[in-house]
Amino acid sequence: MSTDPIDTLRRWQDSGARWRVLWRRADAVTIGLFECTGGQQVDQFTSTDPALLRFLGERTSSEG
């Protein structure tokens, strides 16, 4: 996994897979990485990166 969480999400989404916010508070977020079908969770990571929090905004997944 890339050390840049935004890059990780973009590459994951560009490959057709999905991500979802599993947990969020004002200064941290945990993202789940899921198969292309949205079924099984493959990995997850937690980040306090302010750039990632801005990138996510109010989104809860790659699907919307």
mmCIF file of the N, C-alpha and C atoms, coordinates in Angstrom:
data_MODEL
# 
_entry.id   MODEL 
# 
loop_
_atom_site.group_PDB 
_atom_site.id 
_atom_site.type_symbol 
_atom_site.label_atom_id 
_atom_site.label_alt_id 
_atom_site.label_comp_id 
_atom_site.label_asym_id 
_atom_site.label_entity_id 
_atom_site.label_seq_id 
_atom_site.pdbx_PDB_ins_code 
_atom_site.Cartn_x 
_atom_site.Cartn_y 
_atom_site.Cartn_z 
_atom_site.occupancy 
_atom_site.B_iso_or_equiv 
_atom_site.pdbx_formal_charge 
_atom_site.auth_seq_id 
_atom_site.auth_comp_id 
_atom_site.auth_asym_id 
_atom_site.auth_atom_id 
_atom_site.pdbx_PDB_model_num 
ATOM 1   N N  . MET A 1 1  ? 0.845   -1.174 0.000   1.00 0.00 ? 1  MET A N  1 
ATOM 2   C CA . MET A 1 1  ? 0.000   0.000  0.000   1.00 0.00 ? 1  MET A CA 1 
ATOM 3   C C  . MET A 1 1  ? 0.888   1.234  0.000   1.00 0.00 ? 1  MET A C  1 
ATOM 4   N N  . SER A 1 2  ? 0.483   2.235  -0.750  1.00 0.00 ? 2  SER A N  1 
ATOM 5   C CA . SER A 1 2  ? 1.209   3.501  -0.814  1.00 0.00 ? 2  SER A CA 1 
ATOM 6   C C  . SER A 1 2  ? 1.188   4.179  0.552   1.00 0.00 ? 2  SER A C  1 
ATOM 7   N N  . THR A 1 3  ? 2.191   5.001  0.805   1.00 0.00 ? 3  THR A N  1 
ATOM 8   C CA . THR A 1 3  ? 2.200   5.765  2.049   1.00 0.00 ? 3  THR A CA 1 
ATOM 9   C C  . THR A 1 3  ? 1.295   6.987  1.962   1.00 0.00 ? 3  THR A C  1 
ATOM 10  N N  . ASP A 1 4  ? 0.851   7.332  0.761   1.00 0.00 ? 4  ASP A N  1 
ATOM 11  C CA . ASP A 1 4  ? -0.075  8.444  0.551   1.00 0.00 ? 4  ASP A CA 1 
ATOM 12  C C  . ASP A 1 4  ? -1.497  7.878  0.528   1.00 0.00 ? 4  ASP A C  1 
ATOM 13  N N  . PRO A 1 5  ? -2.313  8.151  1.546   1.00 0.00 ? 5  PRO A N  1 
ATOM 14  C CA . PRO A 1 5  ? -3.640  7.542  1.599   1.00 0.00 ? 5  PRO A CA 1 
ATOM 15  C C  . PRO A 1 5  ? -4.563  7.964  0.454   1.00 0.00 ? 5  PRO A C  1 
ATOM 16  N N  . ILE A 1 6  ? -4.410  9.180  -0.048  1.00 0.00 ? 6  ILE A N  1 
ATOM 17  C CA . ILE A 1 6  ? -5.229  9.618  -1.180  1.00 0.00 ? 6  ILE A CA 1 
ATOM 18  C C  . ILE A 1 6  ? -4.857  8.826  -2.424  1.00 0.00 ? 6  ILE A C  1 
ATOM 19  N N  . ASP A 1 7  ? -3.566  8.640  -2.640  1.00 0.00 ? 7  ASP A N  1 
ATOM 20  C CA . ASP A 1 7  ? -3.095  7.838  -3.765  1.00 0.00 ? 7  ASP A CA 1 
ATOM 21  C C  . ASP A 1 7  ? -3.626  6.408  -3.657  1.00 0.00 ? 7  ASP A C  1 
ATOM 22  N N  . THR A 1 8  ? -3.613  5.863  -2.464  1.00 0.00 ? 8  THR A N  1 
ATOM 23  C CA . THR A 1 8  ? -4.131  4.510  -2.249  1.00 0.00 ? 8  THR A CA 1 
ATOM 24  C C  . THR A 1 8  ? -5.594  4.430  -2.661  1.00 0.00 ? 8  THR A C  1 
ATOM 25  N N  . LEU A 1 9  ? -6.418  5.371  -2.223  1.00 0.00 ? 9  LEU A N  1 
ATOM 26  C CA . LEU A 1 9  ? -7.840  5.344  -2.564  1.00 0.00 ? 9  LEU A CA 1 
ATOM 27  C C  . LEU A 1 9  ? -8.062  5.522  -4.066  1.00 0.00 ? 9  LEU A C  1 
ATOM 28  N N  . ARG A 1 10 ? -7.316  6.430  -4.670  1.00 0.00 ? 10 ARG A N  1 
ATOM 29  C CA . ARG A 1 10 ? -7.469  6.650  -6.118  1.00 0.00 ? 10 ARG A CA 1 
ATOM 30  C C  . ARG A 1 10 ? -7.085  5.407  -6.921  1.00 0.00 ? 10 ARG A C  1 
ATOM 31  N N  . ARG A 1 11 ? -5.953  4.780  -6.559  1.00 0.00 ? 11 ARG A N  1 
ATOM 32  C CA . ARG A 1 11 ? -5.532  3.579  -7.275  1.00 0.00 ? 11 ARG A CA 1 
ATOM 33  C C  . ARG A 1 11 ? -6.530  2.444  -7.060  1.00 0.00 ? 11 ARG A C  1 
ATOM 34  N N  . TRP A 1 12 ? -7.025  2.316  -5.846  1.00 0.00 ? 12 TRP A N  1 
ATOM 35  C CA . TRP A 1 12 ? -7.993  1.268  -5.528  1.00 0.00 ? 12 TRP A CA 1 
ATOM 36  C C  . TRP A 1 12 ? -9.251  1.459  -6.373  1.00 0.00 ? 12 TRP A C  1 
ATOM 37  N N  . GLN A 1 13 ? -9.752  2.683  -6.401  1.00 0.00 ? 13 GLN A N  1 
ATOM 38  C CA . GLN A 1 13 ? -10.965 2.989  -7.161  1.00 0.00 ? 13 GLN A CA 1 
ATOM 39  C C  . GLN A 1 13 ? -10.720 2.854  -8.659  1.00 0.00 ? 13 GLN A C  1 
ATOM 40  N N  . ASP A 1 14 ? -9.576  3.313  -9.150  1.00 0.00 ? 14 ASP A N  1 
ATOM 41  C CA . ASP A 1 14 ? -9.257  3.225  -10.581 1.00 0.00 ? 14 ASP A CA 1 
ATOM 42  C C  . ASP A 1 14 ? -9.168  1.782  -11.058 1.00 0.00 ? 14 ASP A C  1 
ATOM 43  N N  . SER A 1 15 ? -8.851  0.864  -10.141 1.00 0.00 ? 15 SER A N  1 
ATOM 44  C CA . SER A 1 15 ? -8.768  -0.550 -10.518 1.00 0.00 ? 15 SER A CA 1 
ATOM 45  C C  . SER A 1 15 ? -10.139 -1.227 -10.493 1.00 0.00 ? 15 SER A C  1 
ATOM 46  N N  . GLY A 1 16 ? -11.173 -0.467 -10.122 1.00 0.00 ? 16 GLY A N  1 
ATOM 47  C CA . GLY A 1 16 ? -12.525 -1.010 -10.112 1.00 0.00 ? 16 GLY A CA 1 
ATOM 48  C C  . GLY A 1 16 ? -12.985 -1.503 -8.748  1.00 0.00 ? 16 GLY A C  1 
ATOM 49  N N  . ALA A 1 17 ? -12.095 -1.451 -7.769  1.00 0.00 ? 17 ALA A N  1 
ATOM 50  C CA . ALA A 1 17 ? -12.459 -1.873 -6.418  1.00 0.00 ? 17 ALA A CA 1 
ATOM 51  C C  . ALA A 1 17 ? -13.164 -0.727 -5.691  1.00 0.00 ? 17 ALA A C  1 
ATOM 52  N N  . ARG A 1 18 ? -13.626 -0.997 -4.483  1.00 0.00 ? 18 ARG A N  1 
ATOM 53  C CA . ARG A 1 18 ? -14.390 -0.005 -3.732  1.00 0.00 ? 18 ARG A CA 1 
ATOM 54  C C  . ARG A 1 18 ? -13.780 0.245  -2.362  1.00 0.00 ? 18 ARG A C  1 
ATOM 55  N N  . TRP A 1 19 ? -14.018 1.432  -1.847  1.00 0.00 ? 19 TRP A N  1 
ATOM 56  C CA . TRP A 1 19 ? -13.615 1.750  -0.482  1.00 0.00 ? 19 TRP A CA 1 
ATOM 57  C C  . TRP A 1 19 ? -14.798 2.349  0.248   1.00 0.00 ? 19 TRP A C  1 
ATOM 58  N N  . ARG A 1 20 ? -14.792 2.184  1.573   1.00 0.00 ? 20 ARG A N  1 
ATOM 59  C CA . ARG A 1 20 ? -15.851 2.741  2.414   1.00 0.00 ? 20 ARG A CA 1 
ATOM 60  C C  . ARG A 1 20 ? -15.256 3.280  3.709   1.00 0.00 ? 20 ARG A C  1 
ATOM 61  N N  . VAL A 1 21 ? -15.841 4.358  4.192   1.00 0.00 ? 21 VAL A N  1 
ATOM 62  C CA . VAL A 1 21 ? -15.469 4.873  5.509   1.00 0.00 ? 21 VAL A CA 1 
ATOM 63  C C  . VAL A 1 21 ? -16.114 3.957  6.544   1.00 0.00 ? 21 VAL A C  1 
ATOM 64  N N  . LEU A 1 22 ? -15.291 3.359  7.389   1.00 0.00 ? 22 LEU A N  1 
ATOM 65  C CA . LEU A 1 22 ? -15.790 2.457  8.429   1.00 0.00 ? 22 LEU A CA 1 
ATOM 66  C C  . LEU A 1 22 ? -16.013 3.195  9.742   1.00 0.00 ? 22 LEU A C  1 
ATOM 67  N N  . TRP A 1 23 ? -15.205 4.222  9.976   1.00 0.00 ? 23 TRP A N  1 
ATOM 68  C CA . TRP A 1 23 ? -15.244 4.961  11.232  1.00 0.00 ? 23 TRP A CA 1 
ATOM 69  C C  . TRP A 1 23 ? -14.666 6.337  10.975  1.00 0.00 ? 23 TRP A C  1 
ATOM 70  N N  . ARG A 1 24 ? -15.268 7.344  11.584  1.00 0.00 ? 24 ARG A N  1 
ATOM 71  C CA . ARG A 1 24 ? -14.780 8.707  11.364  1.00 0.00 ? 24 ARG A CA 1 
ATOM 72  C C  . ARG A 1 24 ? -15.023 9.542  12.610  1.00 0.00 ? 24 ARG A C  1 
ATOM 73  N N  . ARG A 1 25 ? -14.064 10.393 12.872  1.00 0.00 ? 25 ARG A N  1 
ATOM 74  C CA . ARG A 1 25 ? -14.251 11.487 13.820  1.00 0.00 ? 25 ARG A CA 1 
ATOM 75  C C  . ARG A 1 25 ? -13.560 12.696 13.205  1.00 0.00 ? 25 ARG A C  1 
ATOM 76  N N  . ALA A 1 26 ? -13.574 13.816 13.868  1.00 0.00 ? 26 ALA A N  1 
ATOM 77  C CA . ALA A 1 26 ? -13.080 15.057 13.265  1.00 0.00 ? 26 ALA A CA 1 
ATOM 78  C C  . ALA A 1 26 ? -11.628 14.991 12.818  1.00 0.00 ? 26 ALA A C  1 
ATOM 79  N N  . ASP A 1 27 ? -10.799 14.204 13.531  1.00 0.00 ? 27 ASP A N  1 
ATOM 80  C CA . ASP A 1 27 ? -9.363  14.208 13.226  1.00 0.00 ? 27 ASP A CA 1 
ATOM 81  C C  . ASP A 1 27 ? -8.809  12.872 12.756  1.00 0.00 ? 27 ASP A C  1 
ATOM 82  N N  . ALA A 1 28 ? -9.673  11.906 12.456  1.00 0.00 ? 28 ALA A N  1 
ATOM 83  C CA . ALA A 1 28 ? -9.197  10.582 12.023  1.00 0.00 ? 28 ALA A CA 1 
ATOM 84  C C  . ALA A 1 28 ? -10.304 9.848  11.271  1.00 0.00 ? 28 ALA A C  1 
ATOM 85  N N  . VAL A 1 29 ? -9.860  8.911  10.449  1.00 0.00 ? 29 VAL A N  1 
ATOM 86  C CA . VAL A 1 29 ? -10.814 8.114  9.671   1.00 0.00 ? 29 VAL A CA 1 
ATOM 87  C C  . VAL A 1 29 ? -10.230 6.718  9.463   1.00 0.00 ? 29 VAL A C  1 
ATOM 88  N N  . THR A 1 30 ? -11.101 5.717  9.451   1.00 0.00 ? 30 THR A N  1 
ATOM 89  C CA . THR A 1 30 ? -10.704 4.361  9.086   1.00 0.00 ? 30 THR A CA 1 
ATOM 90  C C  . THR A 1 30 ? -11.438 4.004  7.810   1.00 0.00 ? 30 THR A C  1 
ATOM 91  N N  . ILE A 1 31 ? -10.667 3.580  6.819   1.00 0.00 ? 31 ILE A N  1 
ATOM 92  C CA . ILE A 1 31 ? -11.183 3.237  5.498   1.00 0.00 ? 31 ILE A CA 1 
ATOM 93  C C  . ILE A 1 31 ? -11.066 1.730  5.296   1.00 0.00 ? 31 ILE A C  1 
ATOM 94  N N  . GLY A 1 32 ? -12.140 1.125  4.813   1.00 0.00 ? 32 GLY A N  1 
ATOM 95  C CA . GLY A 1 32 ? -12.113 -0.278 4.433   1.00 0.00 ? 32 GLY A CA 1 
ATOM 96  C C  . GLY A 1 32 ? -11.967 -0.397 2.929   1.00 0.00 ? 32 GLY A C  1 
ATOM 97  N N  . LEU A 1 33 ? -11.118 -1.313 2.486   1.00 0.00 ? 33 LEU A N  1 
ATOM 98  C CA . LEU A 1 33 ? -10.913 -1.569 1.056   1.00 0.00 ? 33 LEU A CA 1 
ATOM 99  C C  . LEU A 1 33 ? -11.604 -2.888 0.725   1.00 0.00 ? 33 LEU A C  1 
ATOM 100 N N  . PHE A 1 34 ? -12.483 -2.845 -0.271  1.00 0.00 ? 34 PHE A N  1 
ATOM 101 C CA . PHE A 1 34 ? -13.342 -3.971 -0.604  1.00 0.00 ? 34 PHE A CA 1 
ATOM 102 C C  . PHE A 1 34 ? -13.112 -4.454 -2.033  1.00 0.00 ? 34 PHE A C  1 
ATOM 103 N N  . GLU A 1 35 ? -13.487 -5.706 -2.267  1.00 0.00 ? 35 GLU A N  1 
ATOM 104 C CA . GLU A 1 35 ? -13.415 -6.277 -3.616  1.00 0.00 ? 35 GLU A CA 1 
ATOM 105 C C  . GLU A 1 35 ? -14.241 -5.438 -4.583  1.00 0.00 ? 35 GLU A C  1 
ATOM 106 N N  . CYS A 1 36 ? -14.037 -5.668 -5.875  1.00 0.00 ? 36 CYS A N  1 
ATOM 107 C CA . CYS A 1 36 ? -14.764 -4.940 -6.912  1.00 0.00 ? 36 CYS A CA 1 
ATOM 108 C C  . CYS A 1 36 ? -16.278 -5.078 -6.768  1.00 0.00 ? 36 CYS A C  1 
ATOM 109 N N  . THR A 1 37 ? -16.717 -6.206 -6.266  1.00 0.00 ? 37 THR A N  1 
ATOM 110 C CA . THR A 1 37 ? -18.151 -6.442 -6.083  1.00 0.00 ? 37 THR A CA 1 
ATOM 111 C C  . THR A 1 37 ? -18.695 -5.700 -4.873  1.00 0.00 ? 37 THR A C  1 
ATOM 112 N N  . GLY A 1 38 ? -17.810 -5.168 -4.053  1.00 0.00 ? 38 GLY A N  1 
ATOM 113 C CA . GLY A 1 38 ? -18.227 -4.506 -2.831  1.00 0.00 ? 38 GLY A CA 1 
ATOM 114 C C  . GLY A 1 38 ? -18.450 -5.497 -1.703  1.00 0.00 ? 38 GLY A C  1 
ATOM 115 N N  . GLY A 1 39 ? -18.188 -6.767 -1.968  1.00 0.00 ? 39 GLY A N  1 
ATOM 116 C CA . GLY A 1 39 ? -18.430 -7.821 -1.000  1.00 0.00 ? 39 GLY A CA 1 
ATOM 117 C C  . GLY A 1 39 ? -17.406 -7.865 0.113   1.00 0.00 ? 39 GLY A C  1 
ATOM 118 N N  . GLN A 1 40 ? -16.440 -8.722 -0.012  1.00 0.00 ? 40 GLN A N  1 
ATOM 119 C CA . GLN A 1 40 ? -15.479 -8.987 1.062   1.00 0.00 ? 40 GLN A CA 1 
ATOM 120 C C  . GLN A 1 40 ? -14.489 -7.837 1.255   1.00 0.00 ? 40 GLN A C  1 
ATOM 121 N N  . GLN A 1 41 ? -14.265 -7.491 2.524   1.00 0.00 ? 41 GLN A N  1 
ATOM 122 C CA . GLN A 1 41 ? -13.239 -6.496 2.849   1.00 0.00 ? 41 GLN A CA 1 
ATOM 123 C C  . GLN A 1 41 ? -11.872 -7.157 2.742   1.00 0.00 ? 41 GLN A C  1 
ATOM 124 N N  . VAL A 1 42 ? -10.968 -6.488 2.018   1.00 0.00 ? 42 VAL A N  1 
ATOM 125 C CA . VAL A 1 42 ? -9.638  -7.020 1.763   1.00 0.00 ? 42 VAL A CA 1 
ATOM 126 C C  . VAL A 1 42 ? -8.604  -6.429 2.719   1.00 0.00 ? 42 VAL A C  1 
ATOM 127 N N  . ASP A 1 43 ? -8.775  -5.158 3.071   1.00 0.00 ? 43 ASP A N  1 
ATOM 128 C CA . ASP A 1 43 ? -7.809  -4.472 3.921   1.00 0.00 ? 43 ASP A CA 1 
ATOM 129 C C  . ASP A 1 43 ? -8.492  -3.255 4.528   1.00 0.00 ? 43 ASP A C  1 
ATOM 130 N N  . GLN A 1 44 ? -7.814  -2.601 5.440   1.00 0.00 ? 44 GLN A N  1 
ATOM 131 C CA . GLN A 1 44 ? -8.283  -1.337 5.987   1.00 0.00 ? 44 GLN A CA 1 
ATOM 132 C C  . GLN A 1 44 ? -7.091  -0.561 6.531   1.00 0.00 ? 44 GLN A C  1 
ATOM 133 N N  . PHE A 1 45 ? -7.282  0.745  6.664   1.00 0.00 ? 45 PHE A N  1 
ATOM 134 C CA . PHE A 1 45 ? -6.248  1.574  7.276   1.00 0.00 ? 45 PHE A CA 1 
ATOM 135 C C  . PHE A 1 45 ? -6.900  2.742  7.985   1.00 0.00 ? 45 PHE A C  1 
ATOM 136 N N  . THR A 1 46 ? -6.207  3.262  8.980   1.00 0.00 ? 46 THR A N  1 
ATOM 137 C CA . THR A 1 46 ? -6.651  4.432  9.730   1.00 0.00 ? 46 THR A CA 1 
ATOM 138 C C  . THR A 1 46 ? -5.646  5.544  9.481   1.00 0.00 ? 46 THR A C  1 
ATOM 139 N N  . SER A 1 47 ? -6.155  6.761  9.318   1.00 0.00 ? 47 SER A N  1 
ATOM 140 C CA . SER A 1 47 ? -5.281  7.890  9.028   1.00 0.00 ? 47 SER A CA 1 
ATOM 141 C C  . SER A 1 47 ? -5.770  9.139  9.751   1.00 0.00 ? 47 SER A C  1 
ATOM 142 N N  . THR A 1 48 ? -4.820  9.975  10.111  1.00 0.00 ? 48 THR A N  1 
ATOM 143 C CA . THR A 1 48 ? -5.112  11.300 10.658  1.00 0.00 ? 48 THR A CA 1 
ATOM 144 C C  . THR A 1 48 ? -4.638  12.394 9.697   1.00 0.00 ? 48 THR A C  1 
ATOM 145 N N  . ASP A 1 49 ? -4.333  12.012 8.467   1.00 0.00 ? 49 ASP A N  1 
ATOM 146 C CA . ASP A 1 49 ? -3.820  12.935 7.455   1.00 0.00 ? 49 ASP A CA 1 
ATOM 147 C C  . ASP A 1 49 ? -4.889  13.987 7.118   1.00 0.00 ? 49 ASP A C  1 
ATOM 148 N N  . PRO A 1 50 ? -4.609  15.258 7.388   1.00 0.00 ? 50 PRO A N  1 
ATOM 149 C CA . PRO A 1 50 ? -5.589  16.311 7.092   1.00 0.00 ? 50 PRO A CA 1 
ATOM 150 C C  . PRO A 1 50 ? -5.957  16.373 5.606   1.00 0.00 ? 50 PRO A C  1 
ATOM 151 N N  . ALA A 1 51 ? -5.007  16.081 4.727   1.00 0.00 ? 51 ALA A N  1 
ATOM 152 C CA . ALA A 1 51 ? -5.296  16.101 3.286   1.00 0.00 ? 51 ALA A CA 1 
ATOM 153 C C  . ALA A 1 51 ? -6.315  15.015 2.931   1.00 0.00 ? 51 ALA A C  1 
ATOM 154 N N  . LEU A 1 52 ? -6.197  13.853 3.546   1.00 0.00 ? 52 LEU A N  1 
ATOM 155 C CA . LEU A 1 52 ? -7.172  12.783 3.300   1.00 0.00 ? 52 LEU A CA 1 
ATOM 156 C C  . LEU A 1 52 ? -8.542  13.192 3.813   1.00 0.00 ? 52 LEU A C  1 
ATOM 157 N N  . LEU A 1 53 ? -8.602  13.769 4.990   1.00 0.00 ? 53 LEU A N  1 
ATOM 158 C CA . LEU A 1 53 ? -9.893  14.195 5.539   1.00 0.00 ? 53 LEU A CA 1 
ATOM 159 C C  . LEU A 1 53 ? -10.557 15.228 4.628   1.00 0.00 ? 53 LEU A C  1 
ATOM 160 N N  . ARG A 1 54 ? -9.766  16.150 4.063   1.00 0.00 ? 54 ARG A N  1 
ATOM 161 C CA . ARG A 1 54 ? -10.308 17.130 3.105   1.00 0.00 ? 54 ARG A CA 1 
ATOM 162 C C  . ARG A 1 54 ? -10.766 16.432 1.836   1.00 0.00 ? 54 ARG A C  1 
ATOM 163 N N  . PHE A 1 55 ? -9.967  15.480 1.333   1.00 0.00 ? 55 PHE A N  1 
ATOM 164 C CA . PHE A 1 55 ? -10.299 14.740 0.123   1.00 0.00 ? 55 PHE A CA 1 
ATOM 165 C C  . PHE A 1 55 ? -11.633 14.008 0.283   1.00 0.00 ? 55 PHE A C  1 
ATOM 166 N N  . LEU A 1 56 ? -11.843 13.395 1.428   1.00 0.00 ? 56 LEU A N  1 
ATOM 167 C CA . LEU A 1 56 ? -13.081 12.651 1.672   1.00 0.00 ? 56 LEU A CA 1 
ATOM 168 C C  . LEU A 1 56 ? -14.284 13.573 1.814   1.00 0.00 ? 56 LEU A C  1 
ATOM 169 N N  . GLY A 1 57 ? -14.080 14.711 2.454   1.00 0.00 ? 57 GLY A N  1 
ATOM 170 C CA . GLY A 1 57 ? -15.216 15.602 2.713   1.00 0.00 ? 57 GLY A CA 1 
ATOM 171 C C  . GLY A 1 57 ? -16.290 14.843 3.472   1.00 0.00 ? 57 GLY A C  1 
ATOM 172 N N  . GLU A 1 58 ? -17.497 14.867 2.948   1.00 0.00 ? 58 GLU A N  1 
ATOM 173 C CA . GLU A 1 58 ? -18.622 14.165 3.580   1.00 0.00 ? 58 GLU A CA 1 
ATOM 174 C C  . GLU A 1 58 ? -18.868 12.793 2.963   1.00 0.00 ? 58 GLU A C  1 
ATOM 175 N N  . ARG A 1 59 ? -18.074 12.425 1.962   1.00 0.00 ? 59 ARG A N  1 
ATOM 176 C CA . ARG A 1 59 ? -18.283 11.113 1.315   1.00 0.00 ? 59 ARG A CA 1 
ATOM 177 C C  . ARG A 1 59 ? -18.080 9.975  2.305   1.00 0.00 ? 59 ARG A C  1 
ATOM 178 N N  . THR A 1 60 ? -18.841 8.930  2.085   1.00 0.00 ? 60 THR A N  1 
ATOM 179 C CA . THR A 1 60 ? -18.729 7.735  2.933   1.00 0.00 ? 60 THR A CA 1 
ATOM 180 C C  . THR A 1 60 ? -18.228 6.532  2.154   1.00 0.00 ? 60 THR A C  1 
ATOM 181 N N  . SER A 1 61 ? -18.097 6.691  0.828   1.00 0.00 ? 61 SER A N  1 
ATOM 182 C CA . SER A 1 61 ? -17.606 5.584  0.019   1.00 0.00 ? 61 SER A CA 1 
ATOM 183 C C  . SER A 1 61 ? -17.174 6.076  -1.345  1.00 0.00 ? 61 SER A C  1 
ATOM 184 N N  . SER A 1 62 ? -16.569 5.157  -2.110  1.00 0.00 ? 62 SER A N  1 
ATOM 185 C CA . SER A 1 62 ? -16.183 5.471  -3.481  1.00 0.00 ? 62 SER A CA 1 
ATOM 186 C C  . SER A 1 62 ? -17.385 5.462  -4.409  1.00 0.00 ? 62 SER A C  1 
ATOM 187 N N  . GLU A 1 63 ? -18.511 5.072  -3.900  1.00 0.00 ? 63 GLU A N  1 
ATOM 188 C CA . GLU A 1 63 ? -19.718 4.926  -4.720  1.00 0.00 ? 63 GLU A CA 1 
ATOM 189 C C  . GLU A 1 63 ? -20.607 6.151  -4.690  1.00 0.00 ? 63 GLU A C  1 
ATOM 190 N N  . GLY A 1 64 ? -20.133 7.225  -4.136  1.00 0.00 ? 64 GLY A N  1 
ATOM 191 C CA . GLY A 1 64 ? -21.009 8.369  -4.136  1.00 0.00 ? 64 GLY A CA 1 
ATOM 192 C C  . GLY A 1 64 ? -20.539 9.560  -3.473  1.00 0.00 ? 64 GLY A C  1 
# 
